[in-house]
Every structure is written in C-alpha cells, then in structure tokens.
C-alpha cells in the first residue's frame, strides 16, 4: 500500500457558541488541509506508477471541499445563535455553509473526510487551524 497527500489552504469564518474561551466570538482562520489517499500503484495507462494523479485530487477537493468552505461562514446547523448569524449573512447574500457538528478543527476534519470518501480513497485528513495547531482524522474515532 502506498500513501500520497496533497495540501490545500482556504480561509473560513466561524464561531463556537457556548465555548468558554475566546473562540466563542466570530473569527476566522487560514486553514491548511492535507488530504492523504492510499492504494496500490496503478499498473497500466498514463497513470502507471501512481496511486492517483495529483491533478485529480486537486479537482475533487476543490469541487467538494474548498469551493464550499473558502471565504464562507461555517455554522453548526443545530445551534440557535450560529443559525441566527448565518441567517443574517444569507439575507446579505454572503456565503455560508451549514455543518452537522460544531466547526471545531476536529469536526471539520470529520466532515471533510465524509465529503471526500465517496470520490477518493481517503486514508487521512489533516487540518491545521493555526500554524501550530492541527488535527488528524482517519475515518474512525478511537
């Protein structure tokens, strides 16, 4: 089994309503996303010797992840206050994205994994929220 990864960046706003720290305020991050895929090497055709063409990874991640999240306000669809902020932004024709969980790095990593799994053999999602803080999700919670 071989593993390869491609890195992306995107900017996103969010808030963690109810959090005891400063992240309960509306703020944003420049996220670093590493998408790791695993598989056997392709044996025939123009992609022989590859797990997957990096260009294919780029196209799929752009379509299913960064196009949704970049310069958007991400909010937990079950949080009343975050939904109120999102509604106001939507009325102003601003970009928002509803999430099935809190917009923590951990929650985002799981959502991104789920968005990509139907299209790529994802083995890990690494999401950096700051230059010194990141999480990794491999598809299973221990």
N, C-alpha and C positions, 0 to 999 in steps of 0.2 A: 504494500500500500504506500502510495506517495501522497504527500500533502503539499499544497501550494496556497498562497494567500495574496490578496490584493488589498491595498489600503486606499481609503477614501476620506474626504473631510466634508462636513456640512455644518451649517450654523442653524441653531434652533433655539427658540424661547420656550420656557416652561415655568411652572411654579409647583411647589409641593405643599399644597394647602394642608394645614394641620401639623406640619413638621415643626419641631421645637427650635430649629436653627434658622440661619438667615435665608436658607433656600425656600422658606415659605413665601418669600417675595417673588414677584415676577422678575425673571432674569434670563440670560441666555448663555450659551456655550458654543465654542467651535469644537465640535466632536471629531475624533479620529476613529474611523471604523475600519477594522481589519476583518475581511471575510476569508475564512480558511475553508478550502474544499479538499476532499480526499477521494482517491480512487486508484484504479490500475492505470498504467500508461496505455494510451491509445496505440494500437499496433499498425494501423493502416491509414492511408489517405494523407491529406496535407497536414493533419494534426498529429501524425505519428510521433511518439516520444513525449507527448504532453498528457497531463491529466485532463486539462481543459485549456482552451485558448483564453488568455487573459482578457482579450477583447470581448469575448462572450460574457465573462464575469462582469466586466465593466458595464456592458449594455444591460444586463439583467439587474444589477444593483442599482443602476441609475433609474431604470423603469419602475422597480418595485420598492425602492427604499429612498434614495436621495431626492428623487422628484417629489415625493410626498413630504419629506421632513425638512429639506433645506429651506431656510428662512420662513418656517412655519411656527405657529404656537401649538405645542402639543399639550393635550389635556386629558385627564382621566375622565372618561365618559360617565362615571358614577359619582363624581364629586360635584356637588351643587355649586360651590364657589368657582371652581375652574370652568364649569359649563357656563356660568354667567359671564365670565371674562371672554370665553370663546364666542358666545352669542353676540356680544358687543363687537368683537373683531369681525365676525361674519357679517354683521349689519354694515360695517365699514368696508366690506369686500376685501378683508385681509385673509391670508392663508392660515388655516387651522387644520389640525389632524387629531381626531379622537382616538384614544388608546384604551384598551381593555384593562389597563393597570395604571398605577402611578408612573409618572415619567421619570423615575429614577434611572440611573445607568443600567442597573440590573434588569428593570422592567423593559427598558428599550431594547436591550440585548436579546431578551427572550422574544419580543415582538418581531424584531428584525430577523431572527432565526426562523420564526414561523412564516414570515412573509417570503423568505428565500427558499426554504426547504422544498417547495413543490417544483422549483426551477433549477436548483443546483444541489450537488451532493455536499451540503454544508457539514463540516466537522466541528467548526468553532466560529463564534462571533466574539471579537474583542472590541470593546467600545471604550474609548478614552474620553472622559468628560472634561478633564483638565490635562495639562502637560504632565502631571504627576499622579493622576488617578485614573484607573481603568478597571473594567471587569471583563470576565470571560464566561461565555455560556456555550456548553457543548451539547445541548439538547436534553439534558437530564438534570434534575435537581437532586442533589445528594441528600 
